[in-house]
Amino acid sequence: MSNELTFNISNIFDAKSSKGALQRYDATKYYIAPYQRGYKWESVKQGHVCELMDDFFGAWQNSDPEFYLQFITVKSSKSNGDNVLEVIDGQQRLTTLTILLSVLAHKKGGGQNAISNDLLSYEVRPKVTVFFNNYIYQNIESLLFKKWGDFIEEHPENDEQDIYYMFSAANKIGEMIDETIGKDVDNIREFEEYLLNKVKIILNHIDGDVDCEEIFSNLNDNKVDLTSSELIKGLFLTKSARESTSEREKPYKEIIELRAVMGRQWDELSHWANRKNIKTFFFPNDKNDSTVLDALLLLLAIDDGYKKTENDSKRNALFNYFQSKMKKGDKTAKHYFDTLKEIKSILNEWYNDDDIYNSLGYLFSCKKDPKTTIKNYLPFLSEDKTELRTELHSNIIEILEFDIDEISFGRNADKPKIYNLLLALSVLGNNTRFNFTDFNHPDTTWSLEHIFPQTPEKLPDELGQKDIHFLKSLCSDKLDNYENVKEPLEKEFKERISNIKEVYDELVKKLNQDNCTISDTEKEILYRLIKTGRLHSIGNMALLTGKDNSSNKNGMFDKKRYNIVERISKGSFVPKHTYDVFSKLISDEMNPDLTVWASEDIDAHIKWIKNKIEKITKSAQDEKR
């Protein structure tokens, strides 16, 4: 059986009063047994020691009313005839706190010992025990601002890994106190006062005849630092099972049974949250390995009124928030756990509703600043799905409300609009669920593809009749009279091409043939004559992954089409609209010839897009009503 009690740091290291954790369990000190692993908290930047100190400084400077550390698990035991609390889990935190309090005592001056002195019996290894007693509890000033090499040269018997980490922790803590607080004794006392009274630890005391070493092994095999969700799981399940719905206290057997049931419910929730399709749908921008359950717990907190600040603990902010609210009696652990299950259930309903799924997925995947996330729709967790649909369709209309004729790839500001429009063509109004799992794959980036290449100076040397016809349509009247294009051509090429008019005349002559071979210089002139606005219009655009786009290079339509089909056969995900464009399936007005992308194809494509978007927005308007 276990008992959980919350103590501030002052009471954690209090063996004399009834408020102290040690006296409560009739113990004289904490005992770190030989089976424990040595002290290994690193003092490098972003290491455990620095993170803990940054968390303390942030909470103190922000005047946070409470700051909670992780659980410490102990058991009443005997050592050398004394009653002790044997530390099963949490010795790294207790050791770091002991070092910190010793450094603070030294920096305050006055010769007084830290309140933690002689309350941590560090028995992992004999040499480390001697070091701990001789340098942490006393003489800690001899460690500060000293190099490890110099210290070992003077005291070679201390050349141990554990001692190195303790030495480094003392040095780093002293350095960070000087950098953050300075040497003003009053400020140091104020920080120490906050640390002792506002920083709190949940002490998990194991009762009964249990094997501490076995428990330690079970806790630490393949152990990594507890994630936010694991900490909160412990908090919710521990507290919920103990919360009484009546005047009577629950018997221990009932508590165990409740914890088992809740544990299974938590596991089911976690399994759902971390399914690949759920993660990539609700949290498509999460590129790291954090669990979706962490994200769900953040949603739970935000829905409860939590607002993250820059001074929040990097690792334990949500744990601190929930614990603080429960401590104040604002909410119970059972309330939070039930609400978390309800949020999961509602999100699952949204996921399984085809219309909501496509609408939400589209809005999550759009290029928009600020980015739309599931947090935008938290107010609708308690609303009917009709209210959510109305909001989603309103948001979609807002994104697609622009003049299609006015947008161009040539303007950077228009590229997000083009991306959003092309995505809408594949996602919305098709009566099928879009594949957001593949679309939002963390290794995939999406790009805008020119159906006819935007850099036709890389055209093949040999041009057929269809290619020539299309190129001439892009140049229009610029092939009729040199005087009409003389000024821009000579301005651009006079440094490199001495005979510009001759090159121009030869190019015009070749383009009036059924097929021809053009030189690189002629390609340069040709590209300058092309109306790039036509190539940059929405009628010449499609959506492809970055890898698929790169594999197309600057190939002509026929080459790109074959390449896309081959990429699909190898597992590439190609959106419906892109596939239909390169298959010329979207409009009867398109040239049926699959070997060329002609001017009439761009026109037909633009017309089809306008009609499709009009239907999408009209349908969204109807849903709003």
C-alpha positions as CSV (number, residue, x, y, z in Angstrom):
1,M,0.0,0.0,0.0
2,S,1.2,3.5,-0.7
3,N,0.5,6.9,0.8
4,E,1.0,10.2,-1.2
5,L,1.6,13.4,0.7
6,T,2.8,16.8,-0.7
7,F,5.7,18.5,1.1
8,N,7.6,21.7,0.4
9,I,11.4,21.5,0.3
10,S,11.7,22.8,3.8
11,N,9.5,20.0,5.1
12,I,11.2,17.4,2.9
13,F,14.4,18.1,4.8
14,D,12.8,18.4,8.2
15,A,13.4,15.6,10.7
16,K,12.4,17.5,13.8
17,S,8.8,18.8,13.5
18,S,5.5,17.0,12.8
19,K,5.3,18.8,9.5
20,G,8.5,17.2,8.3
21,A,8.4,14.2,6.0
22,L,11.1,12.4,7.9
23,Q,9.4,12.7,11.3
24,R,6.1,11.7,9.8
25,Y,7.6,8.3,9.0
26,D,9.7,8.3,12.2
27,A,12.9,8.5,10.1
28,T,16.2,10.3,10.8
29,K,17.4,10.7,7.2
30,Y,17.0,9.6,3.5
31,Y,19.0,6.6,2.5
32,I,20.5,6.0,-1.0
33,A,21.2,2.3,-1.0
34,P,24.2,0.6,-2.7
35,Y,21.9,-1.0,-5.4
36,Q,21.1,2.5,-6.7
37,R,22.7,3.8,-9.8
38,G,25.2,6.6,-9.3
39,Y,24.6,10.3,-9.6
40,K,24.6,11.2,-13.3
41,W,22.8,14.4,-13.9
42,E,24.7,16.4,-16.5
43,S,25.6,20.1,-15.9
44,V,25.9,21.0,-19.6
45,K,23.6,23.5,-21.2
46,Q,20.1,21.8,-21.5
47,G,21.3,19.1,-19.2
48,H,19.2,18.1,-16.1
49,V,21.0,20.4,-13.7
50,C,20.7,23.5,-15.9
51,E,17.0,22.7,-16.7
52,L,16.1,22.3,-13.1
53,M,17.8,25.6,-12.1
54,D,16.2,27.4,-15.0
55,D,12.8,26.1,-13.9
56,F,13.5,27.3,-10.3
57,F,14.7,30.7,-11.4
58,G,11.7,31.1,-13.8
59,A,9.1,30.1,-11.1
60,W,10.8,32.5,-8.6
61,Q,11.0,35.4,-10.9
62,N,7.4,34.9,-12.0
63,S,6.3,34.6,-8.4
64,D,4.5,31.4,-9.2
65,P,2.5,30.4,-6.1
66,E,3.6,26.8,-6.3
67,F,6.1,24.7,-8.3
68,Y,6.0,20.9,-8.3
69,L,8.7,18.4,-8.9
70,Q,8.2,14.8,-9.9
71,F,7.3,12.1,-7.4
72,I,9.8,10.7,-5.0
73,T,9.2,7.1,-4.0
74,V,10.4,5.9,-0.6
75,K,10.0,3.1,1.9
76,S,10.6,3.0,5.7
77,S,13.7,0.9,6.3
78,K,16.7,0.4,8.6
79,S,20.3,1.5,8.1
80,N,23.0,1.0,10.8
81,G,20.2,0.6,13.3
82,D,18.5,3.9,12.4
83,N,15.1,4.4,10.9
84,V,15.5,5.8,7.4
85,L,13.4,6.5,4.3
86,E,15.0,4.4,1.6
87,V,14.8,6.3,-1.7
88,I,13.6,3.9,-4.4
89,D,13.0,6.5,-7.1
90,G,14.1,10.2,-7.0
91,Q,17.7,10.1,-5.7
92,Q,19.0,12.3,-8.5
93,R,16.5,15.1,-7.5
94,L,17.2,14.7,-3.8
95,T,21.0,14.8,-4.4
96,T,20.8,17.9,-6.7
97,L,18.6,19.6,-4.1
98,T,21.1,18.8,-1.4
99,I,23.9,20.2,-3.5
100,L,21.9,23.3,-4.3
101,L,21.0,24.0,-0.6
102,S,24.6,23.6,0.4
103,V,25.7,26.1,-2.3
104,L,23.1,28.6,-1.1
105,A,24.1,28.2,2.5
106,H,27.7,29.0,1.5
107,K,26.7,32.0,-0.6
108,K,24.6,33.5,2.2
109,G,27.6,33.4,4.5
110,G,27.3,33.4,8.3
111,G,28.6,29.9,8.8
112,Q,25.3,28.1,9.1
113,N,24.8,24.7,7.6
114,A,22.1,24.0,5.0
115,I,18.9,22.5,6.3
116,S,19.6,19.4,4.2
117,N,22.9,18.7,6.0
118,D,23.4,15.1,7.1
119,L,19.8,14.2,6.0
120,L,20.9,12.3,2.9
121,S,22.9,9.1,3.6
122,Y,24.6,8.6,0.2
123,E,25.8,4.9,0.3
124,V,26.1,4.1,-3.4
125,R,29.9,3.5,-3.2
126,P,32.3,4.1,-0.3
127,K,34.5,6.7,-2.1
128,V,31.4,8.7,-3.2
129,T,30.0,8.5,0.3
130,V,33.2,10.0,1.7
131,F,33.2,12.7,-0.9
132,F,29.5,13.5,-0.2
133,N,30.2,13.9,3.5
134,N,33.4,15.8,3.2
135,Y,32.6,18.2,0.3
136,I,28.8,18.5,-0.1
137,Y,27.8,18.8,3.6
138,Q,30.9,20.9,4.3
139,N,33.7,22.6,2.4
140,I,31.5,23.0,-0.7
141,E,33.3,26.3,-1.3
142,S,36.4,24.3,-2.2
143,L,34.6,22.9,-5.2
144,L,33.2,26.2,-6.6
145,F,35.0,27.9,-9.5
146,K,37.5,25.1,-9.7
147,K,38.5,23.0,-12.7
148,W,38.0,19.3,-12.4
149,G,41.6,18.6,-13.5
150,D,43.0,20.8,-10.7
151,F,40.7,19.2,-8.1
152,I,41.7,15.6,-9.1
153,E,45.4,16.6,-9.2
154,E,45.0,17.6,-5.5
155,H,42.7,14.8,-4.6
156,P,43.3,11.8,-7.0
157,E,41.3,9.5,-4.8
158,N,38.1,11.3,-6.0
159,D,38.5,10.4,-9.6
160,E,35.1,8.7,-9.9
161,Q,32.3,9.3,-12.4
162,D,29.7,10.0,-9.7
163,I,32.0,12.5,-8.0
164,Y,32.7,14.2,-11.3
165,Y,29.0,14.8,-11.9
166,M,28.5,16.0,-8.3
167,F,31.5,18.3,-8.6
168,S,30.2,19.7,-11.9
169,A,26.7,20.2,-10.5
170,A,28.0,22.2,-7.6
171,N,30.1,24.4,-9.9
172,K,27.3,24.9,-12.4
173,I,24.8,25.8,-9.7
174,G,27.2,28.3,-8.2
175,E,27.8,29.8,-11.6
176,M,24.1,30.0,-12.4
177,I,23.2,31.6,-9.1
178,D,25.9,34.3,-9.7
179,E,24.6,34.9,-13.2
180,T,20.9,35.1,-12.4
181,I,20.8,36.4,-8.8
182,G,24.2,38.0,-8.3
183,K,26.0,38.2,-5.0
184,D,23.5,40.2,-3.1
185,V,22.8,38.2,0.1
186,D,19.2,39.5,0.4
187,N,18.4,38.3,-3.1
188,I,19.9,34.9,-2.4
189,R,17.9,34.6,0.8
190,E,14.7,35.5,-1.2
191,F,15.4,32.8,-3.7
192,E,16.2,30.3,-1.0
193,E,12.9,31.2,0.8
194,Y,11.0,30.6,-2.4
195,L,12.8,27.3,-3.0
196,L,12.1,26.0,0.5
197,N,8.5,27.1,0.8
198,K,7.0,27.1,-2.7
199,V,8.7,24.2,-4.5
200,K,6.9,21.0,-3.6
201,I,7.4,17.3,-4.0
202,I,4.8,14.5,-3.8
203,L,6.3,11.8,-1.5
204,N,5.1,8.4,-2.5
205,H,5.6,6.2,0.6
206,I,5.4,2.4,0.0
207,D,4.0,0.5,2.9
208,G,4.2,-3.2,3.7
209,D,6.8,-5.9,3.2
210,V,8.2,-5.2,-0.2
211,D,11.7,-5.6,-1.8
212,C,13.0,-2.1,-2.5
213,E,15.6,-3.3,-4.9
214,E,13.0,-5.2,-7.0
215,I,10.8,-2.0,-7.1
216,F,13.8,0.1,-8.1
217,S,14.6,-2.4,-10.9
218,N,11.1,-2.4,-12.2
219,L,11.0,1.4,-12.1
220,N,14.3,1.9,-13.8
221,D,14.8,-0.9,-16.4
222,N,15.2,0.8,-19.8
223,K,14.2,4.0,-18.0
224,V,14.0,7.3,-19.8
225,D,12.9,10.6,-18.2
226,L,9.1,10.6,-17.6
227,T,7.2,12.4,-20.2
228,S,4.5,15.0,-19.2
229,S,1.8,12.4,-20.0
230,E,3.3,9.8,-17.8
231,L,3.6,12.2,-14.8
232,I,0.0,13.3,-15.2
233,K,-1.2,9.8,-15.6
234,G,0.4,9.0,-12.2
235,L,-1.2,12.1,-10.7
236,F,-4.7,11.5,-12.2
237,L,-4.8,7.7,-11.4
238,T,-3.4,8.1,-7.9
239,K,-5.7,10.9,-6.9
240,S,-8.8,9.8,-8.6
241,A,-8.7,6.4,-7.0
242,R,-8.4,8.0,-3.6
243,E,-11.1,10.6,-4.0
244,S,-14.1,9.6,-2.1
245,T,-17.6,10.2,-3.4
246,S,-19.1,9.7,0.1
247,E,-18.1,10.2,3.7
248,R,-16.4,6.9,3.9
249,E,-12.8,6.3,3.0
250,K,-12.3,3.7,0.2
251,P,-10.7,0.5,1.4
252,Y,-7.3,-0.2,-0.1
253,K,-8.6,-3.1,-2.2
254,E,-11.2,-0.9,-3.8
255,I,-8.5,1.7,-4.6
256,I,-6.4,-0.9,-6.3
257,E,-9.3,-2.1,-8.4
258,L,-10.2,1.5,-9.4
259,R,-6.6,2.2,-10.4
260,A,-6.6,-1.0,-12.6
261,V,-9.8,0.0,-14.4
262,M,-8.5,3.6,-14.9
263,G,-5.2,2.3,-16.1
264,R,-6.9,0.2,-18.8
265,Q,-8.9,3.2,-19.8
266,W,-5.8,5.4,-20.0
267,D,-4.0,2.7,-22.1
268,E,-7.0,2.6,-24.5
269,L,-6.9,6.4,-24.8
270,S,-3.2,6.4,-25.3
271,H,-3.4,3.7,-28.0
272,W,-6.0,5.7,-29.9
273,A,-4.1,9.0,-29.6
274,N,-0.9,7.5,-31.0
275,R,-2.4,5.8,-34.0
276,K,-0.5,7.1,-37.0
277,N,-3.7,8.3,-38.8
278,I,-4.9,10.2,-35.6
279,K,-1.5,11.8,-35.0
280,T,-1.0,13.0,-38.6
281,F,-4.6,14.3,-38.8
282,F,-5.1,16.2,-35.6
283,F,-1.4,17.3,-35.1
284,P,0.1,17.5,-38.6
285,N,2.7,20.1,-37.6
286,D,4.2,18.0,-34.8
287,K,7.4,16.8,-36.4
288,N,9.0,15.5,-33.1
289,D,8.5,12.3,-31.2
290,S,6.4,13.7,-28.4
291,T,3.2,11.7,-27.9
292,V,-0.2,12.8,-29.1
293,L,-1.4,12.1,-25.5
294,D,0.9,15.0,-24.4
295,A,-1.0,17.2,-26.9
296,L,-4.4,16.0,-25.7
297,L,-3.4,16.9,-22.2
298,L,-2.4,20.3,-23.4
299,L,-5.9,20.7,-25.0
300,L,-7.4,19.6,-21.7
301,A,-5.5,22.3,-19.8
302,I,-6.3,25.0,-22.4
303,D,-9.9,24.0,-22.3
304,D,-9.7,24.4,-18.6
305,G,-8.2,28.0,-18.9
306,Y,-4.5,27.2,-18.9
307,K,-2.3,29.8,-20.7
308,K,1.3,28.9,-21.2
309,T,3.9,31.5,-20.4
310,E,7.6,31.6,-21.2
311,N,8.4,31.0,-17.5
312,D,6.5,27.7,-17.4
313,S,8.6,24.7,-16.6
314,K,9.9,23.1,-19.8
315,R,9.0,19.6,-18.8
316,N,6.5,19.8,-16.0
317,A,4.3,22.8,-16.8
318,L,1.1,20.8,-17.3
319,F,1.8,18.6,-14.3
320,N,2.3,21.7,-12.2
321,Y,-0.9,23.3,-13.5
322,F,-3.2,20.3,-12.8
323,Q,-1.6,19.6,-9.4
324,S,-2.0,23.2,-8.4
325,K,-5.7,23.3,-9.5
326,M,-6.4,20.1,-7.6
327,K,-4.5,21.3,-4.5
328,K,-6.7,24.4,-4.4
329,G,-9.8,22.3,-4.7
330,D,-10.8,24.0,-8.0
331,K,-11.1,20.6,-9.8
332,T,-10.7,16.9,-8.9
333,A,-8.5,14.4,-10.6
334,K,-11.6,12.4,-11.6
335,H,-13.0,15.5,-13.2
336,Y,-9.9,16.0,-15.3
337,F,-9.7,12.3,-16.2
338,D,-13.4,12.2,-17.2
339,T,-13.0,15.4,-19.3
340,L,-9.9,14.0,-21.0
341,K,-11.9,10.8,-22.0
342,E,-14.8,13.1,-23.3
343,I,-12.4,15.2,-25.4
344,K,-11.0,12.0,-27.0
345,S,-14.5,10.7,-27.7
346,I,-15.6,14.0,-29.4
347,L,-12.4,14.2,-31.5
348,N,-13.0,10.6,-32.6
349,E,-16.5,11.5,-33.6
350,W,-15.1,14.4,-35.7
351,Y,-12.6,12.1,-37.2
352,N,-15.2,9.6,-38.3
353,D,-17.5,12.2,-39.8
354,D,-16.4,12.5,-43.5
355,D,-17.5,16.2,-43.9
356,I,-15.9,17.3,-40.7
357,Y,-12.8,15.2,-41.4
358,N,-12.2,16.7,-44.8
359,S,-13.0,20.3,-43.6
360,L,-10.8,20.1,-40.5
361,G,-8.0,18.3,-42.3
362,Y,-8.0,21.0,-45.1
363,L,-7.9,23.8,-42.6
364,F,-5.1,22.2,-40.6
365,S,-3.1,21.7,-43.8
366,C,-3.6,25.1,-45.4
367,K,-0.8,27.7,-45.5
368,K,-2.1,30.4,-43.2
369,D,-0.7,32.7,-40.6
370,P,-1.4,32.1,-37.8
371,K,-1.7,28.3,-38.5
372,T,-5.0,26.7,-37.8
373,T,-4.8,23.9,-35.2
374,I,-7.2,21.9,-33.2
375,K,-6.9,24.5,-30.5
376,N,-9.0,26.9,-32.7
377,Y,-11.9,24.5,-32.3
378,L,-11.8,23.8,-28.6
379,P,-15.0,26.0,-28.0
380,F,-16.9,23.5,-30.1
381,L,-16.2,20.5,-27.9
382,S,-19.3,21.3,-25.9
383,E,-21.4,22.3,-29.0
384,D,-23.5,20.4,-31.4
385,K,-21.7,19.2,-34.5
386,T,-23.9,21.5,-36.6
387,E,-22.3,24.5,-34.9
388,L,-18.9,23.1,-35.8
389,R,-19.8,22.5,-39.4
390,T,-21.0,26.1,-39.7
391,E,-17.7,27.4,-38.3
392,L,-15.6,25.1,-40.6
393,H,-17.4,26.1,-43.7
394,S,-17.2,29.7,-42.8
395,N,-13.4,29.3,-42.4
396,I,-13.1,27.6,-45.7
397,I,-15.0,30.3,-47.5
398,E,-12.7,32.9,-45.9
399,I,-9.6,31.1,-47.3
400,L,-11.0,30.7,-50.8
401,E,-12.4,34.2,-51.2
402,F,-10.1,35.7,-53.8
403,D,-10.1,36.5,-57.5
404,I,-8.6,33.4,-59.3
405,D,-7.7,35.6,-62.4
406,E,-5.6,37.9,-60.3
407,I,-3.3,35.4,-58.6
408,S,0.1,34.4,-60.1
409,F,3.0,32.2,-59.1
410,G,5.3,35.0,-59.9
411,R,4.2,36.9,-56.8
412,N,5.4,35.3,-53.5
413,A,2.3,36.6,-51.6
414,D,0.1,34.6,-54.0
415,K,1.8,31.3,-53.5
416,P,0.0,30.3,-50.3
417,K,-3.3,31.2,-52.0
418,I,-2.4,28.9,-55.0
419,Y,-1.4,26.1,-52.6
420,N,-4.6,26.4,-50.6
421,L,-6.7,26.5,-53.8
422,L,-5.0,23.4,-55.3
423,L,-5.4,21.5,-52.0
424,A,-9.1,22.4,-51.9
425,L,-9.6,20.8,-55.3
426,S,-8.4,17.4,-54.1
427,V,-9.9,17.5,-50.6
428,L,-13.3,19.3,-50.8
429,G,-16.4,18.5,-52.9
430,N,-15.3,15.0,-53.9
431,N,-17.5,12.9,-51.6
432,T,-14.5,10.9,-50.5
433,R,-12.2,11.0,-47.5
434,F,-8.8,12.6,-48.4
435,N,-5.7,10.7,-47.4
436,F,-4.3,13.1,-44.8
437,T,-2.1,10.3,-43.3
438,D,0.1,10.3,-46.4
439,F,-0.3,13.9,-47.1
440,N,0.9,15.0,-43.7
441,H,3.7,12.4,-43.5
442,P,6.5,14.1,-41.4
443,D,9.1,13.4,-44.1
444,T,7.0,15.0,-46.9
445,T,7.0,18.6,-48.1
446,W,4.6,19.9,-50.8
447,S,5.4,22.2,-53.6
448,L,3.7,24.0,-56.5
449,E,4.5,22.3,-59.9
450,H,4.3,24.0,-63.2
451,I,2.6,21.7,-65.6
452,F,4.4,23.3,-68.5
453,P,7.9,24.1,-67.2
454,Q,8.5,27.6,-66.0
455,T,12.0,27.5,-67.3
456,P,11.6,26.5,-71.0
457,E,15.1,27.5,-71.7
458,K,15.8,24.0,-70.7
459,L,13.6,22.6,-73.4
460,P,14.9,19.7,-75.4
461,D,16.9,20.7,-78.5
462,E,14.4,19.1,-80.8
463,L,10.8,20.5,-80.8
464,G,7.8,18.8,-82.4
465,Q,4.9,20.5,-84.1
466,K,2.7,20.4,-80.9
467,D,5.5,22.0,-78.8
468,I,6.1,24.7,-81.4
469,H,2.4,25.5,-81.6
470,F,2.2,25.9,-77.8
471,L,5.4,28.0,-77.6
472,K,4.1,30.3,-80.3
473,S,0.8,30.7,-78.5
474,L,2.8,31.8,-75.4
475,C,4.8,34.4,-77.4
476,S,1.8,35.7,-79.3
477,D,2.7,38.9,-81.3
478,K,6.3,39.0,-80.1
479,L,7.3,36.9,-83.1
480,D,5.8,39.2,-85.6
481,N,8.1,42.2,-85.6
482,Y,11.6,42.6,-84.1
483,E,11.0,46.3,-83.4
484,N,8.3,45.4,-80.9
485,V,10.8,43.5,-78.7
486,K,14.1,45.2,-79.6
487,E,14.4,47.3,-76.5
488,P,13.9,44.6,-73.8
489,L,16.0,42.0,-75.7
490,E,18.9,44.4,-76.2
491,K,18.7,45.6,-72.7
492,E,19.0,42.0,-71.4
493,F,21.4,40.4,-73.9
494,K,23.6,43.1,-75.4
495,E,26.5,42.1,-73.0
496,R,26.4,38.5,-74.1
497,I,24.8,38.2,-77.6
498,S,26.3,40.5,-80.3
499,N,23.9,39.6,-83.1
500,I,20.6,39.6,-81.2
501,K,18.5,40.4,-84.3
502,E,20.0,37.6,-86.3
503,V,19.3,35.1,-83.5
504,Y,15.8,36.4,-83.3
505,D,15.1,36.1,-87.0
506,E,16.5,32.6,-87.1
507,L,14.3,31.6,-84.1
508,V,11.2,32.9,-85.8
509,K,12.1,31.1,-89.0
510,K,12.5,27.8,-87.1
511,L,9.2,28.2,-85.2
512,N,7.3,28.5,-88.5
513,Q,8.4,24.9,-89.4
514,D,6.7,21.7,-88.3
515,N,9.7,20.7,-86.2
516,C,13.1,22.2,-85.5
517,T,16.2,22.1,-83.5
518,I,17.0,25.3,-81.5
519,S,20.3,26.3,-79.9
520,D,20.9,27.4,-76.3
521,T,21.2,31.0,-77.4
522,E,17.9,30.8,-79.2
523,K,16.3,29.3,-76.1
524,E,17.4,32.3,-74.1
525,I,15.7,34.6,-76.6
526,L,12.6,32.4,-76.7
527,Y,12.3,32.4,-72.9
528,R,12.4,36.2,-72.8
529,L,9.6,36.4,-75.4
530,I,7.3,34.0,-73.5
531,K,4.5,35.6,-71.5
532,T,5.6,34.2,-68.2
533,G,2.3,35.4,-66.7
534,R,0.6,32.6,-68.7
535,L,3.0,30.0,-67.3
536,H,2.5,31.3,-63.8
537,S,-1.3,31.3,-63.9
538,I,-3.4,28.8,-61.8
539,G,-4.2,27.0,-65.0
540,N,-0.6,25.8,-65.3
541,M,-0.2,24.7,-61.7
542,A,-0.6,21.4,-59.7
543,L,0.4,20.1,-56.3
544,L,3.2,17.6,-55.9
545,T,5.6,16.5,-53.1
546,G,9.0,18.1,-53.2
547,K,10.7,14.8,-54.2
548,D,8.2,14.2,-57.0
549,N,8.5,17.7,-58.2
550,S,12.3,17.5,-58.3
551,S,12.2,14.2,-60.2
552,N,10.2,15.9,-62.9
553,K,13.0,18.4,-63.4
554,N,12.1,20.7,-66.3
555,G,10.6,18.0,-68.5
556,M,7.8,18.6,-70.9
557,F,4.3,17.4,-70.2
558,D,4.6,13.9,-71.7
559,K,7.8,13.2,-69.7
560,K,6.2,14.5,-66.4
561,R,3.1,12.4,-66.9
562,Y,5.0,9.2,-67.3
563,N,7.2,10.1,-64.4
564,I,4.2,10.7,-62.1
565,V,2.6,7.4,-63.1
566,E,5.9,5.7,-62.3
567,R,6.3,7.5,-58.9
568,I,2.7,6.4,-58.0
569,S,3.6,2.8,-58.8
570,K,6.5,3.1,-56.4
571,G,4.3,4.4,-53.6
572,S,4.3,8.1,-54.0
573,F,1.1,9.9,-52.9
574,V,-0.3,12.1,-55.6
575,P,-3.4,14.2,-54.8
576,K,-6.5,13.5,-56.9
577,H,-6.5,16.8,-58.7
578,T,-2.9,16.5,-59.7
579,Y,-3.4,13.0,-61.1
580,D,-6.6,14.1,-63.0
581,V,-4.7,17.0,-64.5
582,F,-1.8,14.9,-65.9
583,S,-4.4,12.4,-67.1
584,K,-6.5,15.1,-68.6
585,L,-9.6,13.8,-66.9
586,I,-11.0,17.0,-65.5
587,S,-12.5,18.6,-68.6
588,D,-13.9,17.5,-72.0
589,E,-12.6,20.9,-73.3
590,M,-9.0,19.7,-72.9
591,N,-6.9,18.6,-75.9
592,P,-7.3,14.8,-75.7
593,D,-3.6,14.4,-76.8
594,L,-1.8,13.1,-73.8
595,T,1.6,13.9,-75.2
596,V,1.3,17.7,-75.0
597,W,0.0,20.5,-72.7
598,A,-1.5,23.1,-75.0
599,S,-2.8,26.6,-74.6
600,E,-6.4,25.3,-74.7
601,D,-5.6,23.0,-71.8
602,I,-4.6,25.9,-69.6
603,D,-7.8,27.7,-70.5
604,A,-9.9,24.6,-69.9
605,H,-8.1,24.0,-66.6
606,I,-8.8,27.6,-65.4
607,K,-12.5,27.3,-66.3
608,W,-12.8,24.0,-64.5
609,I,-11.1,25.3,-61.4
610,K,-13.4,28.3,-61.2
611,N,-16.5,26.1,-61.5
612,K,-15.1,23.7,-58.9
613,I,-14.3,26.4,-56.4
614,E,-17.7,28.0,-57.0
615,K,-19.4,24.7,-56.1
616,I,-17.3,24.3,-53.0
617,T,-18.0,27.7,-51.7
618,K,-21.7,27.5,-52.6
619,S,-22.0,24.2,-50.8
620,A,-20.2,25.8,-47.8
621,Q,-22.6,28.8,-47.9
622,D,-25.6,26.5,-47.9
623,E,-24.2,24.6,-44.9
624,K,-23.7,27.9,-43.1
625,R,-27.4,28.7,-43.5
